[in-house]
Amino acid sequence: MFLYIDSAALNVTASYSYEWNTTEVGDGTHTIRLVAYDKAGNMAETIPLSVKTVNVQKANEENYVAGMDFGLMMGWFQV
């Protein structure tokens, strides 16, 4: 069985789950599908699933909040 994420093929034979680190891919829409083959060579494929990653936006928002917290904390100490 192969898991396709965009054009990357991953052999997931005998796996029940797959952990995908989305921080390793760019922001945007990605297509995921499974393709399985039996011993007779028959093939079955799932309907492609589209997912959207927003890693850069989330990181920027977290950095902004952390910066605001730091600025407020520093301002408090300067009284």
Phi and psi restraints in degrees (range 20) as a CNS / XPLOR table:
assign (resid 1 and name C) (resid 2 and name N)
       (resid 2 and name CA) (resid 2 and name C) 1.0 -123.5 20.0 2
assign (resid 2 and name N) (resid 2 and name CA)
       (resid 2 and name C) (resid 3 and name N) 1.0 136.5 20.0 2
assign (resid 2 and name C) (resid 3 and name N)
       (resid 3 and name CA) (resid 3 and name C) 1.0 -101.5 20.0 2
assign (resid 3 and name N) (resid 3 and name CA)
       (resid 3 and name C) (resid 4 and name N) 1.0 124.4 20.0 2
assign (resid 3 and name C) (resid 4 and name N)
       (resid 4 and name CA) (resid 4 and name C) 1.0 -106.5 20.0 2
assign (resid 4 and name N) (resid 4 and name CA)
       (resid 4 and name C) (resid 5 and name N) 1.0 124.2 20.0 2
assign (resid 4 and name C) (resid 5 and name N)
       (resid 5 and name CA) (resid 5 and name C) 1.0 -117.2 20.0 2
assign (resid 5 and name N) (resid 5 and name CA)
       (resid 5 and name C) (resid 6 and name N) 1.0 109.9 20.0 2
assign (resid 5 and name C) (resid 6 and name N)
       (resid 6 and name CA) (resid 6 and name C) 1.0 56.8 20.0 2
assign (resid 6 and name N) (resid 6 and name CA)
       (resid 6 and name C) (resid 7 and name N) 1.0 -120.5 20.0 2
assign (resid 6 and name C) (resid 7 and name N)
       (resid 7 and name CA) (resid 7 and name C) 1.0 -100.7 20.0 2
assign (resid 7 and name N) (resid 7 and name CA)
       (resid 7 and name C) (resid 8 and name N) 1.0 0.1 20.0 2
assign (resid 7 and name C) (resid 8 and name N)
       (resid 8 and name CA) (resid 8 and name C) 1.0 -82.3 20.0 2
assign (resid 8 and name N) (resid 8 and name CA)
       (resid 8 and name C) (resid 9 and name N) 1.0 129.3 20.0 2
assign (resid 8 and name C) (resid 9 and name N)
       (resid 9 and name CA) (resid 9 and name C) 1.0 -104.7 20.0 2
assign (resid 9 and name N) (resid 9 and name CA)
       (resid 9 and name C) (resid 10 and name N) 1.0 126.1 20.0 2
assign (resid 9 and name C) (resid 10 and name N)
       (resid 10 and name CA) (resid 10 and name C) 1.0 -119.7 20.0 2
assign (resid 10 and name N) (resid 10 and name CA)
       (resid 10 and name C) (resid 11 and name N) 1.0 127.0 20.0 2
assign (resid 10 and name C) (resid 11 and name N)
       (resid 11 and name CA) (resid 11 and name C) 1.0 -77.4 20.0 2
assign (resid 11 and name N) (resid 11 and name CA)
       (resid 11 and name C) (resid 12 and name N) 1.0 111.1 20.0 2
assign (resid 11 and name C) (resid 12 and name N)
       (resid 12 and name CA) (resid 12 and name C) 1.0 -116.5 20.0 2
assign (resid 12 and name N) (resid 12 and name CA)
       (resid 12 and name C) (resid 13 and name N) 1.0 26.5 20.0 2
assign (resid 12 and name C) (resid 13 and name N)
       (resid 13 and name CA) (resid 13 and name C) 1.0 -55.1 20.0 2
assign (resid 13 and name N) (resid 13 and name CA)
       (resid 13 and name C) (resid 14 and name N) 1.0 133.9 20.0 2
assign (resid 13 and name C) (resid 14 and name N)
       (resid 14 and name CA) (resid 14 and name C) 1.0 68.4 20.0 2
assign (resid 14 and name N) (resid 14 and name CA)
       (resid 14 and name C) (resid 15 and name N) 1.0 14.5 20.0 2
assign (resid 14 and name C) (resid 15 and name N)
       (resid 15 and name CA) (resid 15 and name C) 1.0 -99.5 20.0 2
assign (resid 15 and name N) (resid 15 and name CA)
       (resid 15 and name C) (resid 16 and name N) 1.0 145.8 20.0 2
assign (resid 15 and name C) (resid 16 and name N)
       (resid 16 and name CA) (resid 16 and name C) 1.0 -104.0 20.0 2
assign (resid 16 and name N) (resid 16 and name CA)
       (resid 16 and name C) (resid 17 and name N) 1.0 -14.4 20.0 2
assign (resid 16 and name C) (resid 17 and name N)
       (resid 17 and name CA) (resid 17 and name C) 1.0 -153.6 20.0 2
assign (resid 17 and name N) (resid 17 and name CA)
       (resid 17 and name C) (resid 18 and name N) 1.0 165.6 20.0 2
assign (resid 17 and name C) (resid 18 and name N)
       (resid 18 and name CA) (resid 18 and name C) 1.0 -143.4 20.0 2
assign (resid 18 and name N) (resid 18 and name CA)
       (resid 18 and name C) (resid 19 and name N) 1.0 127.5 20.0 2
assign (resid 18 and name C) (resid 19 and name N)
       (resid 19 and name CA) (resid 19 and name C) 1.0 -96.8 20.0 2
assign (resid 19 and name N) (resid 19 and name CA)
       (resid 19 and name C) (resid 20 and name N) 1.0 118.7 20.0 2
assign (resid 19 and name C) (resid 20 and name N)
       (resid 20 and name CA) (resid 20 and name C) 1.0 -105.9 20.0 2
assign (resid 20 and name N) (resid 20 and name CA)
       (resid 20 and name C) (resid 21 and name N) 1.0 118.2 20.0 2
assign (resid 20 and name C) (resid 21 and name N)
       (resid 21 and name CA) (resid 21 and name C) 1.0 -83.7 20.0 2
assign (resid 21 and name N) (resid 21 and name CA)
       (resid 21 and name C) (resid 22 and name N) 1.0 97.9 20.0 2
assign (resid 21 and name C) (resid 22 and name N)
       (resid 22 and name CA) (resid 22 and name C) 1.0 -72.2 20.0 2
assign (resid 22 and name N) (resid 22 and name CA)
       (resid 22 and name C) (resid 23 and name N) 1.0 -10.1 20.0 2
assign (resid 22 and name C) (resid 23 and name N)
       (resid 23 and name CA) (resid 23 and name C) 1.0 -71.9 20.0 2
assign (resid 23 and name N) (resid 23 and name CA)
       (resid 23 and name C) (resid 24 and name N) 1.0 -10.3 20.0 2
assign (resid 23 and name C) (resid 24 and name N)
       (resid 24 and name CA) (resid 24 and name C) 1.0 -90.5 20.0 2
assign (resid 24 and name N) (resid 24 and name CA)
       (resid 24 and name C) (resid 25 and name N) 1.0 0.3 20.0 2
assign (resid 24 and name C) (resid 25 and name N)
       (resid 25 and name CA) (resid 25 and name C) 1.0 -123.3 20.0 2
assign (resid 25 and name N) (resid 25 and name CA)
       (resid 25 and name C) (resid 26 and name N) 1.0 159.2 20.0 2
assign (resid 25 and name C) (resid 26 and name N)
       (resid 26 and name CA) (resid 26 and name C) 1.0 -73.2 20.0 2
assign (resid 26 and name N) (resid 26 and name CA)
       (resid 26 and name C) (resid 27 and name N) 1.0 163.0 20.0 2
assign (resid 26 and name C) (resid 27 and name N)
       (resid 27 and name CA) (resid 27 and name C) 1.0 -65.5 20.0 2
assign (resid 27 and name N) (resid 27 and name CA)
       (resid 27 and name C) (resid 28 and name N) 1.0 149.6 20.0 2
assign (resid 27 and name C) (resid 28 and name N)
       (resid 28 and name CA) (resid 28 and name C) 1.0 131.3 20.0 2
assign (resid 28 and name N) (resid 28 and name CA)
       (resid 28 and name C) (resid 29 and name N) 1.0 -168.5 20.0 2
assign (resid 28 and name C) (resid 29 and name N)
       (resid 29 and name CA) (resid 29 and name C) 1.0 -89.4 20.0 2
assign (resid 29 and name N) (resid 29 and name CA)
       (resid 29 and name C) (resid 30 and name N) 1.0 136.0 20.0 2
assign (resid 29 and name C) (resid 30 and name N)
       (resid 30 and name CA) (resid 30 and name C) 1.0 -128.3 20.0 2
assign (resid 30 and name N) (resid 30 and name CA)
       (resid 30 and name C) (resid 31 and name N) 1.0 147.7 20.0 2
assign (resid 30 and name C) (resid 31 and name N)
       (resid 31 and name CA) (resid 31 and name C) 1.0 -108.1 20.0 2
assign (resid 31 and name N) (resid 31 and name CA)
       (resid 31 and name C) (resid 32 and name N) 1.0 131.3 20.0 2
assign (resid 31 and name C) (resid 32 and name N)
       (resid 32 and name CA) (resid 32 and name C) 1.0 -122.6 20.0 2
assign (resid 32 and name N) (resid 32 and name CA)
       (resid 32 and name C) (resid 33 and name N) 1.0 135.8 20.0 2
assign (resid 32 and name C) (resid 33 and name N)
       (resid 33 and name CA) (resid 33 and name C) 1.0 -153.6 20.0 2
assign (resid 33 and name N) (resid 33 and name CA)
       (resid 33 and name C) (resid 34 and name N) 1.0 157.9 20.0 2
assign (resid 33 and name C) (resid 34 and name N)
       (resid 34 and name CA) (resid 34 and name C) 1.0 -114.5 20.0 2
assign (resid 34 and name N) (resid 34 and name CA)
       (resid 34 and name C) (resid 35 and name N) 1.0 140.7 20.0 2
assign (resid 34 and name C) (resid 35 and name N)
       (resid 35 and name CA) (resid 35 and name C) 1.0 -128.9 20.0 2
assign (resid 35 and name N) (resid 35 and name CA)
       (resid 35 and name C) (resid 36 and name N) 1.0 126.6 20.0 2
assign (resid 35 and name C) (resid 36 and name N)
       (resid 36 and name CA) (resid 36 and name C) 1.0 -122.4 20.0 2
assign (resid 36 and name N) (resid 36 and name CA)
       (resid 36 and name C) (resid 37 and name N) 1.0 144.1 20.0 2
assign (resid 36 and name C) (resid 37 and name N)
       (resid 37 and name CA) (resid 37 and name C) 1.0 -124.0 20.0 2
assign (resid 37 and name N) (resid 37 and name CA)
       (resid 37 and name C) (resid 38 and name N) 1.0 140.5 20.0 2
assign (resid 37 and name C) (resid 38 and name N)
       (resid 38 and name CA) (resid 38 and name C) 1.0 -98.7 20.0 2
assign (resid 38 and name N) (resid 38 and name CA)
       (resid 38 and name C) (resid 39 and name N) 1.0 178.6 20.0 2
assign (resid 38 and name C) (resid 39 and name N)
       (resid 39 and name CA) (resid 39 and name C) 1.0 -64.8 20.0 2
assign (resid 39 and name N) (resid 39 and name CA)
       (resid 39 and name C) (resid 40 and name N) 1.0 -22.4 20.0 2
assign (resid 39 and name C) (resid 40 and name N)
       (resid 40 and name CA) (resid 40 and name C) 1.0 -83.9 20.0 2
assign (resid 40 and name N) (resid 40 and name CA)
       (resid 40 and name C) (resid 41 and name N) 1.0 -4.7 20.0 2
assign (resid 40 and name C) (resid 41 and name N)
       (resid 41 and name CA) (resid 41 and name C) 1.0 91.8 20.0 2
assign (resid 41 and name N) (resid 41 and name CA)
       (resid 41 and name C) (resid 42 and name N) 1.0 4.4 20.0 2
assign (resid 41 and name C) (resid 42 and name N)
       (resid 42 and name CA) (resid 42 and name C) 1.0 -70.8 20.0 2
assign (resid 42 and name N) (resid 42 and name CA)
       (resid 42 and name C) (resid 43 and name N) 1.0 147.5 20.0 2
assign (resid 42 and name C) (resid 43 and name N)
       (resid 43 and name CA) (resid 43 and name C) 1.0 -123.9 20.0 2
assign (resid 43 and name N) (resid 43 and name CA)
       (resid 43 and name C) (resid 44 and name N) 1.0 141.2 20.0 2
assign (resid 43 and name C) (resid 44 and name N)
       (resid 44 and name CA) (resid 44 and name C) 1.0 -133.0 20.0 2
assign (resid 44 and name N) (resid 44 and name CA)
       (resid 44 and name C) (resid 45 and name N) 1.0 145.7 20.0 2
assign (resid 44 and name C) (resid 45 and name N)
       (resid 45 and name CA) (resid 45 and name C) 1.0 -137.4 20.0 2
assign (resid 45 and name N) (resid 45 and name CA)
       (resid 45 and name C) (resid 46 and name N) 1.0 140.9 20.0 2
assign (resid 45 and name C) (resid 46 and name N)
       (resid 46 and name CA) (resid 46 and name C) 1.0 -77.8 20.0 2
assign (resid 46 and name N) (resid 46 and name CA)
       (resid 46 and name C) (resid 47 and name N) 1.0 162.6 20.0 2
assign (resid 46 and name C) (resid 47 and name N)
       (resid 47 and name CA) (resid 47 and name C) 1.0 -70.2 20.0 2
assign (resid 47 and name N) (resid 47 and name CA)
       (resid 47 and name C) (resid 48 and name N) 1.0 133.3 20.0 2
assign (resid 47 and name C) (resid 48 and name N)
       (resid 48 and name CA) (resid 48 and name C) 1.0 -59.0 20.0 2
assign (resid 48 and name N) (resid 48 and name CA)
       (resid 48 and name C) (resid 49 and name N) 1.0 141.2 20.0 2
assign (resid 48 and name C) (resid 49 and name N)
       (resid 49 and name CA) (resid 49 and name C) 1.0 -113.2 20.0 2
assign (resid 49 and name N) (resid 49 and name CA)
       (resid 49 and name C) (resid 50 and name N) 1.0 131.9 20.0 2
assign (resid 49 and name C) (resid 50 and name N)
       (resid 50 and name CA) (resid 50 and name C) 1.0 -101.3 20.0 2
assign (resid 50 and name N) (resid 50 and name CA)
       (resid 50 and name C) (resid 51 and name N) 1.0 132.7 20.0 2
assign (resid 50 and name C) (resid 51 and name N)
       (resid 51 and name CA) (resid 51 and name C) 1.0 -128.4 20.0 2
assign (resid 51 and name N) (resid 51 and name CA)
       (resid 51 and name C) (resid 52 and name N) 1.0 152.3 20.0 2
assign (resid 51 and name C) (resid 52 and name N)
       (resid 52 and name CA) (resid 52 and name C) 1.0 -117.1 20.0 2
assign (resid 52 and name N) (resid 52 and name CA)
       (resid 52 and name C) (resid 53 and name N) 1.0 128.3 20.0 2
assign (resid 52 and name C) (resid 53 and name N)
       (resid 53 and name CA) (resid 53 and name C) 1.0 -103.8 20.0 2
assign (resid 53 and name N) (resid 53 and name CA)
       (resid 53 and name C) (resid 54 and name N) 1.0 143.7 20.0 2
assign (resid 53 and name C) (resid 54 and name N)
       (resid 54 and name CA) (resid 54 and name C) 1.0 -136.0 20.0 2
assign (resid 54 and name N) (resid 54 and name CA)
       (resid 54 and name C) (resid 55 and name N) 1.0 52.5 20.0 2
assign (resid 54 and name C) (resid 55 and name N)
       (resid 55 and name CA) (resid 55 and name C) 1.0 -65.6 20.0 2
assign (resid 55 and name N) (resid 55 and name CA)
       (resid 55 and name C) (resid 56 and name N) 1.0 -46.2 20.0 2
assign (resid 55 and name C) (resid 56 and name N)
       (resid 56 and name CA) (resid 56 and name C) 1.0 -66.6 20.0 2
assign (resid 56 and name N) (resid 56 and name CA)
       (resid 56 and name C) (resid 57 and name N) 1.0 -44.0 20.0 2
assign (resid 56 and name C) (resid 57 and name N)
       (resid 57 and name CA) (resid 57 and name C) 1.0 -60.9 20.0 2
assign (resid 57 and name N) (resid 57 and name CA)
       (resid 57 and name C) (resid 58 and name N) 1.0 -44.8 20.0 2
assign (resid 57 and name C) (resid 58 and name N)
       (resid 58 and name CA) (resid 58 and name C) 1.0 -63.5 20.0 2
assign (resid 58 and name N) (resid 58 and name CA)
       (resid 58 and name C) (resid 59 and name N) 1.0 -43.9 20.0 2
assign (resid 58 and name C) (resid 59 and name N)
       (resid 59 and name CA) (resid 59 and name C) 1.0 -62.2 20.0 2
assign (resid 59 and name N) (resid 59 and name CA)
       (resid 59 and name C) (resid 60 and name N) 1.0 -41.8 20.0 2
assign (resid 59 and name C) (resid 60 and name N)
       (resid 60 and name CA) (resid 60 and name C) 1.0 -63.5 20.0 2
assign (resid 60 and name N) (resid 60 and name CA)
       (resid 60 and name C) (resid 61 and name N) 1.0 -41.6 20.0 2
assign (resid 60 and name C) (resid 61 and name N)
       (resid 61 and name CA) (resid 61 and name C) 1.0 -64.1 20.0 2
assign (resid 61 and name N) (resid 61 and name CA)
       (resid 61 and name C) (resid 62 and name N) 1.0 -42.3 20.0 2
assign (resid 61 and name C) (resid 62 and name N)
       (resid 62 and name CA) (resid 62 and name C) 1.0 -65.2 20.0 2
assign (resid 62 and name N) (resid 62 and name CA)
       (resid 62 and name C) (resid 63 and name N) 1.0 -40.4 20.0 2
assign (resid 62 and name C) (resid 63 and name N)
       (resid 63 and name CA) (resid 63 and name C) 1.0 -65.8 20.0 2
assign (resid 63 and name N) (resid 63 and name CA)
       (resid 63 and name C) (resid 64 and name N) 1.0 -37.8 20.0 2
assign (resid 63 and name C) (resid 64 and name N)
       (resid 64 and name CA) (resid 64 and name C) 1.0 -63.3 20.0 2
assign (resid 64 and name N) (resid 64 and name CA)
       (resid 64 and name C) (resid 65 and name N) 1.0 -46.9 20.0 2
assign (resid 64 and name C) (resid 65 and name N)
       (resid 65 and name CA) (resid 65 and name C) 1.0 -63.7 20.0 2
assign (resid 65 and name N) (resid 65 and name CA)
       (resid 65 and name C) (resid 66 and name N) 1.0 -43.0 20.0 2
assign (resid 65 and name C) (resid 66 and name N)
       (resid 66 and name CA) (resid 66 and name C) 1.0 -62.5 20.0 2
assign (resid 66 and name N) (resid 66 and name CA)
       (resid 66 and name C) (resid 67 and name N) 1.0 -40.3 20.0 2
assign (resid 66 and name C) (resid 67 and name N)
       (resid 67 and name CA) (resid 67 and name C) 1.0 -64.7 20.0 2
assign (resid 67 and name N) (resid 67 and name CA)
       (resid 67 and name C) (resid 68 and name N) 1.0 -40.0 20.0 2
assign (resid 67 and name C) (resid 68 and name N)
       (resid 68 and name CA) (resid 68 and name C) 1.0 -65.0 20.0 2
assign (resid 68 and name N) (resid 68 and name CA)
       (resid 68 and name C) (resid 69 and name N) 1.0 -44.0 20.0 2
assign (resid 68 and name C) (resid 69 and name N)
       (resid 69 and name CA) (resid 69 and name C) 1.0 -60.4 20.0 2
assign (resid 69 and name N) (resid 69 and name CA)
       (resid 69 and name C) (resid 70 and name N) 1.0 -43.3 20.0 2
assign (resid 69 and name C) (resid 70 and name N)
       (resid 70 and name CA) (resid 70 and name C) 1.0 -64.0 20.0 2
assign (resid 70 and name N) (resid 70 and name CA)
       (resid 70 and name C) (resid 71 and name N) 1.0 -43.5 20.0 2
assign (resid 70 and name C) (resid 71 and name N)
       (resid 71 and name CA) (resid 71 and name C) 1.0 -63.1 20.0 2
assign (resid 71 and name N) (resid 71 and name CA)
       (resid 71 and name C) (resid 72 and name N) 1.0 -41.8 20.0 2
assign (resid 71 and name C) (resid 72 and name N)
       (resid 72 and name CA) (resid 72 and name C) 1.0 -65.6 20.0 2
assign (resid 72 and name N) (resid 72 and name CA)
       (resid 72 and name C) (resid 73 and name N) 1.0 -39.8 20.0 2
assign (resid 72 and name C) (resid 73 and name N)
       (resid 73 and name CA) (resid 73 and name C) 1.0 -66.2 20.0 2
assign (resid 73 and name N) (resid 73 and name CA)
       (resid 73 and name C) (resid 74 and name N) 1.0 -43.1 20.0 2
assign (resid 73 and name C) (resid 74 and name N)
       (resid 74 and name CA) (resid 74 and name C) 1.0 -66.0 20.0 2
assign (resid 74 and name N) (resid 74 and name CA)
       (resid 74 and name C) (resid 75 and name N) 1.0 -39.5 20.0 2
assign (resid 74 and name C) (resid 75 and name N)
       (resid 75 and name CA) (resid 75 and name C) 1.0 -62.6 20.0 2
assign (resid 75 and name N) (resid 75 and name CA)
       (resid 75 and name C) (resid 76 and name N) 1.0 -35.1 20.0 2
assign (resid 75 and name C) (resid 76 and name N)
       (resid 76 and name CA) (resid 76 and name C) 1.0 -66.0 20.0 2
assign (resid 76 and name N) (resid 76 and name CA)
       (resid 76 and name C) (resid 77 and name N) 1.0 -37.6 20.0 2
assign (resid 76 and name C) (resid 77 and name N)
       (resid 77 and name CA) (resid 77 and name C) 1.0 -76.1 20.0 2
assign (resid 77 and name N) (resid 77 and name CA)
       (resid 77 and name C) (resid 78 and name N) 1.0 -15.5 20.0 2
assign (resid 77 and name C) (resid 78 and name N)
       (resid 78 and name CA) (resid 78 and name C) 1.0 -90.8 20.0 2
assign (resid 78 and name N) (resid 78 and name CA)
       (resid 78 and name C) (resid 79 and name N) 1.0 7.9 20.0 2
